[in-house]
Amino acid sequence: MTDAELVFVGGAVFTADAVRSRATGVAVRGGRIVAVGGDDVRQLIGARTEVVDLRGRMLVPGFQDAHVHPVSGGLELLRCDLGGASTEEEYLQTVAAYAASHPPTGAEGSEWVLGGGWAMSAFPGGTPTAAALDRVLPDRPAFLPNRDGHGAWVNSEALRRAGIDRDTPDPADGRIERDADGHPTGTLHEGAMSLVNRLVADPSPAFLREALLAGQRYLHSFGITAWQDAIIGDYSDLVDQGETYRQAAIDGTLTGRVVGALWWDRTAGLEQIPSLVERRERFSHGRFQATSVKIMQDGVAENFTAAMLEPYHDGHGHPTDNSGISFVAPEILNEAVPQLDALGFQVHFHAIGDRAVRECLDAVEHAIARNGRGDGRHHIAHLQVIHPDDIPRFRRLGVAANMQSLWATLEPQMVDLTLPFLGAPRDAWQYPFGDLLRSGAVLAAGSDWSVSTPDPMAAIHTAVNRQAAPGHEEGDYEPFLPEQAIDLATSLTAYTAGSAWVNHLDDSTGTIEVGKAADFALLDRDPFEGPADRIGATRVLQTFVGGVRVHAADDA
């Protein structure tokens, strides 16, 4: 019997297989799992075998993030990162410190102050002002997207350079925040961001590579071994990262397994499809496969751009004349999705509002009617509001529910900027993971980092408890719609086997089974053994891809 190269013994192993079996030992040879069992695995230990004593802790399949932006997140880490602050004053202090330490001299230290990651809940109405930013940046222009990427904070110098004033019309896919007299106040929503961002020079290829590797290291630190990058293309402060991924795959620095979702340009139409085919062929190499297409069908509820079946309320229960924006007209969507499906693309939808969700499901239904049922594994991410009539359609149409579980909780943004404007009954239709599970839908999971932390255990905590994980609380709130909670095993499986299925990686990853790739996350505890309200305190100690250690915590 040939010795294993790597053996894990002495703890719990969550396999995420069909019966969610438990084991206590795993052996690896040649980057693949050769044994899963108990003490019998020790027979494969030889003189050169590396033995990892689990010491009662848990080994799980490597987490797979089905909706994430590692390059964007990496850029924020390298630029003016506002993610660690939570108030206007803290944001301004961070901006001032960054500007002082990054004078406008170097290739990447341009005149512009770039970065982002602020929370809407820190500002009245979710809209920061240029006047506030001018206090610390009176002369240098600034472009700072918020943490969800659907709005940007700019200062007066940026507005001046872009020529934005009271006479500037709103673009069709966005809105300029204005005061009572029509003057821009400093927040740009959705497509209005491009009015300023077009002036910002693209990051160099070397800086994009540095951002990708920084983002990859950060994801590995949370046990993430594979992901779907939800935007490969030009959008907001992003530039097309396809070549960055391709080069990293060629030279071996891409250690994660990645599916790239090519950006559907919502200012163009069906004529862009041949270019998507060309980019799929050009970028795909080894561990990077650009086989998905990202369609952002609407915006977000907090700025009233999520597409709703009924109008938003004014905060006092009265309907307004605004029901959000469908970024892609349904007649175009109903033609684009069948064509993409026929060409072998997966479609990765962004849908927040119930109208957007329905439009995406309708488009998949058109694809099935035209092409029959293929293996596209189309999926809808975010799923904040789903009309109850559409819940069973996920299973019926084979559309996976791509959950960002961390958001399914009461916190200031939900309480102040969402619930009053949705109103009943829609306020109770949010993040219905339990109903989707009971309907038989495939559940996958992702973080949308840099919108929110990529920590899978924090998201799993919220999926189980419908409350924020320890260290992520923003106030003392009751569980949010607890009837939509899902159990720990289901949530772990969504973040491993479910996302692997969406990524077409389920033949070789996502579960701990003989023959599959040795992609693992070693947790610092068995979360099944402790109380549910401590799930989110679980940390990742080590991460392995193909049997190679790609992360080790200091106390691992």
FENJOGI-V664318 format. One record per backbone hydrogen bond with DSSP energy under -1.0 kcal/mol. CO is the residue of the C=O (numbers start at 0). NH is the residue of the N-H. Records with the same first field share a line. If there is no record, write none. Layout:
BEGIN
CO->NH / NH
END
This chain:
BEGIN
4->49
5->27
6->51
7->25
8->53
9->55
11->58
12->22
14->511
16->19
20->14
22->12
23->10
24->36
25->7
26->33 / 34
27->4 / 5
28->31
30->517
31->28
32->514
34->26
36->23 / 24
37->40
38->41
39->42
40->43
41->44
43->3
45->48
49->6
51->8
53->56
56->11
57->522
58->13
59->520
62->224 / 225
64->227
66->447
67->229
68->72
69->73
70->74
71->75
72->76
73->77
74->78
78->80
79->115
81->84
86->90
87->91
88->92
89->93
90->94
91->95
92->96
93->97
94->98
95->99
96->100
97->101
102->104
107->109
112->142
113->79
115->81
117->146
118->121
119->122
122->125
123->126
128->132
129->133
131->134
132->135 / 136
140->112
143->152
144->116
145->148
149->189
150->145
151->187
152->143
154->158
155->159
156->160
157->161
158->163
164->167
170->173
172->190
174->188
176->184
178->181
182->178
184->129
185->153
186->176
187->151
188->174 / 191
189->192
190->193
191->194
192->195 / 196
193->197
195->198
196->199
203->207
204->208
205->209
206->210
207->211
208->212
209->213
210->214
211->215
212->216
213->217
214->218
215->219
216->220
218->221 / 223
219->222
222->62
224->256
225->64
226->258
227->67
228->260
231->262
234->237
237->234
240->244
241->245
242->246
243->247
244->248
245->249
246->250
247->253
252->254
256->226
257->288
258->228
259->291
260->231
261->293
264->267
268->271
269->272
271->275
272->276
273->277
274->278
275->279
276->280
277->281
278->282
279->283
284->287
286->257
287->284
288->259 / 290
290->345
291->261
292->347
293->263
294->349
296->326
299->304 / 305
300->303
304->298 / 324
306->354 / 355
311->319
317->313
321->311
322->307
328->331 / 332
329->333
331->334 / 335
332->336
334->338
335->339
336->340
337->341
338->342
339->344
340->343
345->292
346->378
347->294
348->380
349->296
350->382
351->384
352->356
353->357
354->358
355->359
356->360
357->361
358->362
359->363
360->364
361->365
362->366
363->367
364->368
365->369
366->370
367->371
377->399
378->348
379->401
380->350 / 382
383->430
386->389
390->393
391->395
392->396
393->398
399->379
400->443
401->381
402->445
403->406
404->407
406->408
410->414
411->415
412->416
413->418
417->420 / 421
418->422
420->312
422->426
424->427
425->428
428->385
430->432
431->435
432->436
433->437
434->438
435->440
436->439
441->400
443->402
444->65
447->450
448->68
454->458
455->459
456->460
457->461
458->462
459->463
460->464
461->465
462->485
465->479
468->471
480->483
481->484
486->490
487->491
488->492
489->493
490->494
492->497
493->498
494->63
495->499
496->500
497->501
498->502
499->504
500->503
504->507 / 508
507->516
512->515
515->32
516->518
517->546
518->61
519->543
520->59
521->540 / 541
525->528
530->533
531->534
533->536
534->537
538->523
540->552
541->521
542->549 / 550
543->519
544->547
547->544
550->542
552->555
END
